[in-house]
Amino acid sequence: MDARLLAAVEAFDAETAGGLVEDGADPDRPLPDGSTPLSRAVASGSPGLVSALLGAEPRLRLPPAERERLLALARRWYEAGAEAGLRRLTGATGAAETVRVEDPEFLFVEEIALGGRTVRGGHGAILTMLERRFVLPTPPGELVARAARTDPYHADWGESSWTLGERRGDPAWRALLTHRHHPSPRHRLFLADHLRCEGVTTAHTEARQREADRLLAAWAAEETEPEVLAMVLQALATADDGRPEGLVAHARHPDRRVREAAAGCLLMWRRPHPPAALAALAALARDDDAGVRAAAATAIGAAGVHADETRRLLLALADDPDPAARAEATRALACSGDAHPLVTDALWNLLSEEDQDLRLDGVFGLARLDDPRAPEAYDRVGRLEEKFHEDLRAGFLLRRAWAASSAGDGPGAVPR
């Protein structure tokens, strides 16, 4: 079993490694070279592997000297950088082959191959994880700095954000907020992303959420870096009451990322929606950029606005030449609960589409409205492709079809 564990570590197979540890394989067993499976996982640069081998209570299981050895190993690899560490290990001088890979449960890391060896570049996340699991509070500034060397999709970034999310104390919170005015856009981007994630998970206390909302509203009016501003607006979309006066102006921003993020905020205001917000959203629905149009469709659907103007916008977007924008619009129509004849006719027309995803939107929308054409729509959607078997729309249809069949007045089951 121990040989299988080492093979799993060598292959970056966190799922197998975790299963072997649960079945009794020892991650701390000393190996002839002085390493252990856990220390090899740390050196590998895979946060997923380290998490799988750490177990539930590593601080209680590992003696202080071993904990310090693991921390020093992770720190050495992190400070040197994965490629430099691999060159030191192999002595190779040629060009390294680097690809970006998904590391289980920890977003993405670089995978570097050189001199017949391969490592991953998640040592920052590993160091942060070990400090957290060994109950060694890392200063907030250091956590932000580790994240700022990467991007929002990197494991180092995600682990820093997760760790800070668990730090409920006021000093850590205050130290984090100071990065609002940091000269590095990356530091500001991290703070905005962290507040966005906290807003989604409602991890803030009510008082902190109000403070975060006020900070984001003021920040949106002042930020000049487009990437950061877009993230601030995304965070603002999770706010309880987002009403920065300059929000409509952001819908006309020259950077498409800002316009796309603005679409998600415009109808978050308390109802009735201001005419200026609706007008700005209408402009975004006709934007030259397909991603912005898709964001506008999503925003209209999320707001549940059935006004004539927004209905017209969604119907127009349902014929958008871009597949992604069109898909967002048809999904919004299907979920809208709007029984207007123009909407139900548009949903019915989707059942003639070649794309089964669009047909599924059509039948789902009609079924939710109890449209009299829904029984025929069940047949026209066709046998569902495997990728839709876990789709929430398919689950809804199956429940409705089963209920109708049990009552003796339905079409039976939706084909699977």
N, C-alpha and C positions, 0 to 999 in steps of 0.2 A: 504493500500500500504506500509506503514511503517513497518507493521508486516512482510510483504513479503520480504522487504529489509533486515530486521534482520535475517530472515530465510536464505536468500541467503548468507549473511555474515557468518552465522554459518556453512553453507555447503560449503564454499569456492567457491561459484558459481559466479565468476566475471562477466560472460556474462549476467546473469539474473540481478545481482546487478546494472551493468552499464545501462541496459535497463530501470530498474525501476527509476533510477536517471534521465535519460533522459525524462521519462514520468512524472516527478514531485515529486518523493520521495525525502525527505530531508535528506541528509547524515550528516547534522550538528544538527539535532534535539536532544535536551537534553533528556536523558532517566532517569528513576527514580534513577539509581545507579550513576548518574553523568557522564556516558559515552555518546558517540554519536555513530551512525553507523560507522562513519569514524574512530573514535578512536578504536572501536572494530576491525575494519579491520586492523589498524596498529598493534594492539596487536596480531592479528591472525597470523602474519608472512607471509601473502600472498601478494607479490608485485602486483599481478594481481588484487586483490580486492582493494588495496589502489589506484592503478591507475584508476580503474573504478569509485571510489567514489570521487577522488580529483576534477574532473571536469577540465574545461579549464583554469580558472584563480583563483586558490585557494588562491593566495597571496592577491588578491583584495577582495575575498569573506570572508576570515577568519580574525578576528581581531588578532593583534600581540600576545595577551595572549594565544589564542587558538592555534596559530601556534607553539608557544614555548612549549605548553603542549603536542602537538603531537610529536614534536621533542624529548622532554624529554622521552616520553613513548617509542618511537622507540629506542632511545639510551639506555635506561634501559634494554630493552629486548635484544638488540644486545650485550651489554657488559656482561650481565649475561649468555647469551646463551639460546636457545629455551628450551632445556630440563631442565636446572636449573630454568628458569623462570616458567616453568610449575610445577615443584616440589614446588616452592615457592607458587604458586597460589593454588595448590591442597593439599599440605601437604603430598602427596603420597611418599612412600619410596621404592616401588617395582621397578622391571625392566620396563623400558620404551620400547614401541614397535615403532621402527623407520623404515620407508620406504622412498624411494626417489620417488618423484612424479613430474610430469610436472605441472608448475604453468602457467596459461595462458599468453602467449607472453613473459614470462620471464624465459625460460629455466627450470631448475630443482631446487627443494628445498627438504629438509628433512621434512617429516611429522611425528610428534611425538605424540603418544597417551599414556596417563598416568592418572590414577585416574579419569577416566571417561571424561577427557577433551582432546582436540586435538589442537595442534598449528603447524604451519609451520616455517621452519628455514630461512626465507628470510628477517629477520629484518635489516641486513646490507644493502640490496638493498632498503628496505623501507626508512631507514635513509638517504641514498644517494639521493633517489628520492625526499624526502621531502626537503632536503637542496637545491637541484637543482630547484624545483618548487617554493620554497620560496625565491629564488635568494640569497642564502647564499653560496658563493664559498668555497667548501671544498678543503683544500690543496691537491695537487696531491699526495703527499706521503701518506696521509691518505687514499685516494681512492685506491691506489695500495695495501696498507696494508690490507684493507678490502677484496679486491679480493684475495690476497695471502693466506687468511685463507681457501679458497675454491678451486675450480678448474674451467677450462674454460667452463664447462657446467652449472655452478651454477648461480642463479639469482644475487647473490652479485657481482660476477665477471662481468657479463654482464652489470649490471647497472653502475658499476665503469667505464667500458670501454666506454659505451654510453656517460656518463657524461664528461669524458675526451675528447671524440671526439667532443663535443660541445664547448670545451674551446679552442678558436683559438689564444689566446694571447701567445706571445713569452715566457714570464716567465713560464707559465704552461708547454709549450712544452719542454723547457730546463730542468725543474724540472723532467719531465717524463723521459727524455733521461738519466738522471743520474742513473736510475735503470739498465741500461745496464751492470754496473759493481757491482751491488748489490751482497753481499755474499749469499743471499738466492736464490736458483734456482727458487722458486715460483715467486719472484719479477721479475726476468729476463724472466720467462715464460710469465708473464702477459704483459710485454713490447713487446715481440716478437709477441704475439697474437694480441695485440692492433695494432701494425704496420701492421700485416697481414690484419686485418679487415679494417683499414684505406686505405690500398692499394686496396682492393676489392671495397670499396665504393668511391674511389678517393676523399676522404674528405680533403686530404692534398692540400696545394697550390703547384704549380709546383716546387718552390724552396725547400719546405719541403720534397716533394716526392724524389727529387734528393738526399737530405741529408739523408733521411731514407734509400734509396737504397745503398748509400755508407756505411752507418753504418751497414746494414745487410750483405753486402759483406765482410766487415772486421770481423764482428761478426761470420760469418759462418766458418771462418778460425781459430777462437780462442776458441769457445765454446766447453766444454768438457762434459757437462751434456747431455745425449742422448735425454731426453724429450724436453729440451730447444732447443737443436740443431735442432731437427726435426721441431719445431715450427718456428725457424729462417729460415729454408729452405722453409717451406710453405709460409712464408711472402715474401721470396725472389722470389718465383714463380710469385708474383704479380708485381715485379719490372719491370720498363721499359727496363732495360738492365742488367740482372743478369749474371755476368761473373766471379764469384770468381774462382781463379785458383784451389782451392782445392775441387771444386764441384765433379769432377770425383772420387776423393778419397772417398768422402762420399758414393758413390754407393757401396763401399766395406766395409762400416762400420759394425761392428759386431751386432749392434742393429737394428732390423728390422724396427723400427719406423723411423730411420734416412734414411735407404735405401729406404723406401716407400716415404718419403718426397723428397729425392734426385731425384727420378724418375720424379717428377713434375717440376723440374728445368732444367734438362739436355738439353732439346731442346728449352729452352726459349732464348738461345743465338741467336744472329743475324745470319742469314743465309749467306753463307752455313754453315750447322751444322758441327762442328769439328768432324773428325773421332773418336777421343777419346770419345766424348759424345755419339755418336751412338754405339760404342763398349760397353760403360758402360751400356747403356740402353738395349742392347741385353743381357747382363749378368743379368740384373734385370728381364728381361722377362722370364728368366729361373731359377729365384731364388727359393730356397726351400720353401719360405713363399708365400702362396697364395695371401695375401694382397699386397705384393710387386709386384707380377706378375700382379695383377689387376691395380695397380698404373702405371705400365709400359705401359699397354694397353691403359689406359686413356691418358697418356702423348703422346703416338704415335698418337692417334686419334686427340688430341688437336693441335698437331703441324702440322697435315696435310701433313705428309711426305709420298710420294708415291714411295720412292726408293725400289729397289728389296729386300734389307735386311729387312727394316721395314715392308714391305708387308708380307714377310715370317714370321716374328715374330707375326704379328697379326693373320695370318692364323693358325699358330701353337697354339696361345692362344685361338682361337675360338674353339679348341678341348680340352681345358684345363679340367682336371678332377674336378677342383673346380668350383662350379656354379657361384660364384661372379666374379672370374677372367674371366671365359668364357663370362659372360654377358657383362663385360666391353669391351672385345675384339669384340664381335658381334656388340655392339652398335657403337664402333669405325669404324668397317667396313661399317656399314649401313650409317654412317654420313660422310664417307671419300670422297665420290664423285669419287672414284677410279674405273674406268670402265675396269680394267684389267680382262681378262677372269677368272683368278683364283679367283678373288674377287666376280664377279657376280655368278660364279658357287657355291661358298661357301654360298652366300646369298640365292640362290635358294635351296640349300640343307637344309637350316634352316627351310624351309616350311614343312619338314617332321618331325620336332621335336614335341614332345608331349607338351612342354612348350610353351604356346601362346606368352609369352614375346619374345622368340627367333624367333617365326614365324613372329611376328610383326616387329622385326628388319629386317628379310629377305625381306618382302614385302615393307617396308619403303625404304630400300636401293635400291631395284630394281626400285621402282617408281621414286625415285629421279634421277636415271640414265636414265629414259625412256627406260628401258630394254624391249624388245618385249615380254618377259614372264610376265611382270607386270600384264596384265589383268587376266591371269590365277592365278597369285599369290593372287589377291584380293579374289578369291573364296577359295583358300587353307588356308588362314589365319583363316577362320571361324568366327562365330559370336563372337564379342569381349566381353570379360568378363567386368563386370561393372567397375572394378578397372582401366581399360584402357580408359574409356569414356572421361576423361579429359586429356589424354596423348597427348603430342604434335605430336607424330608420328601418332596417330589416326586422329587428326585434319587435318594434312597434307593430309592423304589418303582420308579423306572425301571430302576435297576441290578438289583433283584431280579427284576422282570418279564423283563428281557432275559436274565438267567441262566436263569430257569425256561424261557423259550421256547427257548433254545439247547439246553437239556437235553431238550426235547421233552415236558415234563410241566407246562407253565405256561400262563398265560392270554395270553401274548404281551406286548404293551406296554401300559403304562398310558395311557389316552387323554390326549392333549395338547390 
